[in-house]
Amino acid sequence: MAAETARRRVRHASPRPTDAERRNAAAALQRALDRRDNGGETGH
C-alpha cells in the first residue's frame, strides 16, 4: 500500500516564489510557531 501511495504522489511544478512571498510565508510560519510556544513573543 505504501508503494501505491508513493506512486500517486505527484509534485506539481510551480513558479518559484518571489523574495517578498518567501519572507511573508516565513513570517506567517514564525507567528504560528510563536502562538504554539507559550503564547509567543508576548509571553502570555
N, C-alpha and C positions, 0 to 999 in steps of 0.2 A: 504493500500500500504506500510506503514511503517513496518508492521509486515512481509510482504513478503520480503522486503529488509533485515530486520534483520535476517530472516531465511536463506537467501542465503549467508550472510557474513560468511566466514569461515576463522579462523585464522590458517595459515599454521605453523605448528611446525617447528622451525629452531634451529640449534645448537646455543648455547649461544656464543655471540661474545667474542673474546679474549680481554684482557685489552687494548692491542695496538689498536685494531679495535675500541673499545669504545672511547679511547682518540682521535683517528683520526676523528671519527664521531662528537664528541663534539667540536673539534677544527673547523671542517668544518661548523658546525652549528653556532658557535660563529662568524666566519668570515662572514657568510651570514647575521647574525643579525647586525654586525658592519657596513656592507655596507649599510644596510637599515637605520641605525640610524645616520643621519648627517655625512655620509662619514666614520664612524668608527674611529679607533684609530688615523688616520692621521688628522682627523678633517677638511677635505676639505669642 
